[in-house]
Amino acid sequence: MIWGLFFNLFSSQGSLERASICAIVAGGLISVWTWQFRKKSRKTQDYLNGINPVRFSIQTDGISMTEKAGNSSFTPWREFSSFREGKNIFLLNRSGSGGYQIIPKSGQSAIDIDSLRSQLVAQIPG
């Protein structure tokens, strides 16, 4: 379709009507592909959230994490050496063990993300 669009626009044998039809069909195909891709991404995210939704609770002395199975753990702030902020997550690096803790931003409001960011800056050195 894209080849037909350019051929009909720039060729001496082409026509503007056929170029318009090619453009409409190509745009429709791209729209359908984009819709299917987004639908699959949402379905995958819903599946991952369903098999192991994790709940985080940010407290003044650390982070509590509760998994779907009911397992819970608490990590005090002193066990983290640094943190990094990405587009969709906060990554907290653990001291000594080389491990890390991921805190997703999805599902949080901008105010909650700002509050978490200020808490991390205040509690984690470096």
N, C-alpha and C positions, 0 to 999 in steps of 0.2 A: 504494500500500500504506500509506503513512504517512497519507494522507488517510482511508483506510478505517479505520485504527487509531483516529484521533481521532474520527471520526464515530461509530464503534461504542462508544467509551468515554463520550462526552459527549452523545450524542443520546438522546432518549427512545425512539427506535425501534431503537437499536443493541443489540447483544448482546455479552457478555463473551467468548463463544466465538469469534465472528467477529473481535473485536479481537485476541484471542490469535493467531489464524491470521495475521492481517495483520502482527502484530509479528514472528512467526517468519519469514514470507516476506520481510519488509523486512530483517530481520537477516541472513538468508541471502544476499540480493542484495548487501547492503553488504559482507559477508564475501568473496563471490566477486569483487566489484570491487576490494577491497583486495588480495586475493591476486594478481589479474592485474596490478595496478599495480606491486606489489613485484617480481613476476616480470619484468616489462618493464624495471624499473629495474636489476635485477641483470644482465639480458641486455645492456643498454646499457653498463653498467660493464665487464662482461667483454669486450665488443667493443672498447671504447676501450683497455683494458689490453692487448688482443691486438695492436692495430695499432701501438702505440708505447709499450711499457713502458719507463719511464725508471728507472734505478737511481741512487740518490744515495749518496755516501760522504762522511760528515762527518769531516773531519780537523782536526788542531790548527791548521793554517794556512789552511784554507778548505774549499770544497765541490767535490767532483768529481761530474760527471754523465755517465753513459754511456747512450746511446740504443740501441734495438734494432738499428739499422743498424751499430752499432759506433763511431759518432762519440762522442768524449769531449771534455769541456772541464773546465777547472779555474778557479774564481773565488776569489781570496784574500779574506779577511775585510775587508781595508781598502777593498775596492770597494763595500761595502754601507754605506749611511748610517743605516738604521733597519730595524726589522722590526715586523710586526704578527702577532698570533696570532688565528686564527679557529677556528670549531668543527672544521673538517676540514683546514685548511691553515696553514702558516706562510708569510707573504708578506714577502720580503726586498727592500727598495728599494735600487737601485743608486745610487751617488753620481754626480752629473753627467749621466749618460746618460738618466736618467729611466726606465730599464728596471726590471724586477723579476724575481725568481726565486721560483717557487712550490715549496714542499716539502709534499707531501701527508702527512697523519697516518695515512691508512689503511694497514693492514698493519704498523703499529708497535705495540709494547707500551707500556703506560703508563710503564714505567721508561725506555724509549728516548725517549719524548716529553719526559719530565722532563729527561733528560740533554741532549737537543737544546735545550730551552728554556734551561737553565742555560748551555750553550755559547754560544748566541746572545746572552744577556744579558752574558756575560763578554767576547765578542769584538766585538760591534757597538756602537759608541757611540750615545748618545741613545736 
